Amino acid sequence: MPDSKEDSSPKLIKEFGSHHPINQMKDSIMNLLLSFGFEIIDGPEIETEEFNFDMLNIKKSHPARQMHDTFYVDNKSSVLRTHTSPVQIRGMLEKDPPFAFISGGKVYRKDDDATHLPMFHQIEGIYVDKGVNFANLKDLIYKIIQSLFGKEIRLRFRPSYFPFTEPSAEVDILSDEEKWLEILGCGVVNPIVLENCNIDSNKYSGFAFGLGIERIAMIKFGVNDIRDFYKSNLDFLKQFK
């Protein structure tokens, strides 16, 4: 006869999940920026054209506003935000300088290939105060990149153009294969953007930067196809426990 006291209940296998690699990377970058004194702000994913484009000095004729680049909703009265910059605009309208904001979350663009997705994650930051300049921006960018990839990482600033910053730059890092990889965009906040937010551009200046979390994660984890992050492949995801 079996022992009546024997525990015959089914044994549960304790196997815990883990944070998705994109969430891991987002948390790591956000915590880093918090340690530099930035404040997290948030905003809607469905935006008006005013906040997504107009307030950021993106003209009606700019290619980014075309149907082939942007997801329009509600008969073109609103869009799925194409960047997290509108969150910063809302923050600038609500708070007087000095301030340092970061915002992170999903953004949407009509892209779909090995290095681009129609939905991806972005972190953007802005700092506005008296006397802020490009040298301050470069100092912060070096600290961010070196914190993520180590102090030996080589990086370069390339002149670029963004409607909301002037001057503007794109930042590349040198890979182990001796290839330059674009990592983020940045620049000094365009005075027009400051004035749009009722900030006196003769008194205040600022810098802004933005990076794609998937892009950073691909480089950091050695992933060649951005779509691998979202295929629900457990063998792939278990690598990041």
ABEGO torsion letter per residue (X at the ends): XBBAABBABBBBBBBBBBBBAAAAAAAAAAAAAAAAGBBBBBBBABBBAAAAAAAAGBBAABAAABAAABBBBGGGABBBBABAAAAAAAAAAABBOBBBBBBBEBBBBBBBBAABBABBBBBBBBBBBBGBBAAAAAAAAAAAAAAAAEAABBBBBBBBBBAABOBBBBBBBBBAAGBBBBABBBEBBBAAAAAAAGBBAAABBBBBBBBBAAAAAAAAAGBABAAAAAAGBAAAAAAAX
